Amino acid sequence: MPIKDKAFFCSWSGGKDSCLALYRAVLKGGRPACLLTMLTEGGEKSRSHGLPLSVLQNQARALGIPLVVRSASWEDYTSVFTEVLREFKSRQIDNGVFGDIDIDDHLQWVEDVCKPIGITPHHPLWQRPRKQLLKDFLEAGFKATIVVVQASKLDKSFLGRELDADLLEEIEAQGADAAGENGEYHTVVTNGPIFSAPLSIRFGEPFEEDGYWFINMLN
């Protein structure tokens, strides 16, 4: 179903895939009503990428799109997400944009939470070649930095490095997926064609948690 002239929320991780999905939805004429980010129970950082709330707020400000956040554990994630979708529906936000690429379980979860509420999900990246999406992201002028790596797949030395063609080759040489679609790494987007200004983020020391390396972010 076309998204042209329709208000939508974007499921926002702050990383490259959700950003490219948002960008493509805007290019197709969709009207972004808000970004939706799920936070950890304490409400201090995003659940998926570990981005500080302040970074997410600065991204939203640069994009000119309101940010909606909710805190949840993994156990009540679905119920909290569903509740906020009901709120969107009551505000006539009937469409959602998601950055999933090719993992069927992710697609099914989105369908399961959206359809009963009457939200139409849109997947602008779905089943597109992973490396082509990365190429499109970089060629559009977006900037993204690696902020999380799976310790069993990539060394912590990849943290704080900006995505480019050479870095993607290095990631593949380590036996990891260049797009990080299997959780090998996550990014924070700091600039691009839909940003009014670049984000200035200072990166601190890395730390390990639950099998992943994270990097502290200060802005």
N, C-alpha and C positions, 0 to 999 in steps of 0.2 A: 504493500500500500504506500503510495507517495506521501512524503512528509511536507511537501511544499505548502507554505502558508499555515502550517499547523504548529501550535505551541507544544514544546517538548521539554522534558527534563533529561539531563545527561547523567548517567551513572558514572561518576567522576572519581578516578583513582589519583589523578594528578600526573599520571604517566603517559607514555607515548600512544598507547592504543586508544585509551578513552579520548585523548586529545585529537587524534586523527579521525575518530568516529564523529566527534563534535564538529570538526572542521568540514567533513563531508556532508553532514546533515545541514549545516549552514549553507554550504555551496548549493545544495538542492532546494534551498528556499525555506527550510524549517526555521521556526522562531524559538530560540532557546529561552525558556522561562526561568530555569535554574539549574544548578549543578547539585547533585546529591552524592555526598560522601559519607560512608559509614566509618565511625571512629571506634577505637577500643573503649572498654568500659569506663576508663577515666576521662575520656573525651579530649585527650591531649594529642593524639596522633591518629592517622588513618589506619584502619585495620589491615588493608592489603599491602600498602607500601611503606608504612611507618613514617609518613610525612607529618611534620608538626602542623597543628591547626593554623598557626600563623602563616606558614608557607601556602597552605590551601586558600586561605583568605586573600593573600597577595595575588595568587593566580586568578582567583575570581575577580578581584579588583581590576587586574590587567585585562581580563577578558570582557569586563563590563557585564557580568552575569551574576546574579545573586547566588550565594552558596547556602545550601541547606545541609545540616549535619545531624546525624543521630549516633548515639553510642550504643554498642551492643557487644555481647560475648558471641562466640561462635554458636553457642547453644540457642540463643534467642535471636540470632541474626535474621533469620527468615521472617519471624513474627514482627520484628521491629521494622524491617524493610517493607513488609506488606502494609503495616499501619501508615507509613508515610506515603505509600502509593495511594491509599484511600484519601489522604489529605489532598494529594495532587488532583485526584479525580474530582473532588469537591470544588476545586478551583478551576475546573475545565482544562486541566493539563492532562490530555488523554493519550499522549504519546511519550515513549521513552526511548532513548538512544543508548546503545550498549557497544562496548569495544571488543566483544568476543570475535575470535577469528575462526577456529575450527575444532573446538573441543565440545563434543555433543552434550556432555553432562552440563556444561555451562549454559548452553542454549536451552536445554530442557528446563533448567531451574528458572531461567528468565520467563519462559513460557508459563510455567506453573504459577509464578507469583503475579504475573501481569494479567493473564487472560481472565481469571475470576473477577477481577476488579474492573475490567473494561478498559485496561490500558493496552494500547497497541505497541509492541516492541519493534524497534528497528535496529538492524545490525549492519551498518555500512561497510564493515570489514569482512563479513562472513564469507568464508571459503575463498578468499583472495589469497594468492601465494604469499607466504610469510615474508620472504625476502623482497618481493615487489612492494609490499606495504612499507617496509623499512625504507626502501629507495624513494617511494612517494613522499614519505614523512620528511626525509632529509632534503629532497629536492624542492619541497614546498617552502623550505626555509625555517623549519622548526629546529629548536635546540633542546636536547635532553641529556641529562647526566645520570649515570648509574649510581643508585643510592642503596641498593640491596643486592647481595649475591647469595646463591645457595652454596654453602660451604663445601659440600661434596662435589660441586660441579665447577666452581670458579674460585680463584684466589681473591683475597681481599684487596689485592693491588688494583683490581678493576674498579673499585669504589672511587667516586669522584671524577671519573673520566667521562668526557662528553662523547656521545655517539657520533661516529663517522664511519666511512667505508672501511678504513684500516682497522678500527676497533672491532667491527663486526667480523672481520676475517680472523682476528685474534681469538674472539669468542668461539668461532667455529673450530679453530685449531685446537681448542681445549676439549673438543668433543661435545660442546653445548650447542643448543639451538640458537642461531643468530638473533632470532626475534624474542628469545626468552619466554616463549609461550608456555613452556612446561615448568615455569617458575624459576629458571636459572638466574634471572636477574630482573630487577624493577628499576624504573627511572622516575625522575622528576623533570617535567617540561618547564623550561625557563624563558622561552621566547618563541615567536612564530608569527605568521601573517595575521592571526586574529588577536594577538596581544598588542595592547596600546603601548607597552614599554617592557623591556626585559626585566626579569627578576634578578635581584642581586642576593645570592645565597653564599654564605661562608660555610665551608665544610670543615668539620672538626675531626676528632679521632674516631676510628672504627670500633665497633663492639660486636660481640657475638651473642646471639640469642636464639634458642630453639633450632639450631642447625643452619642459621643464616648469619651473614655478616651485614651489619648496618653501618651507616656513617651519620654522625651527628650533623644536624643542619641548623645554622644560625642565620637569621635575616632580620 
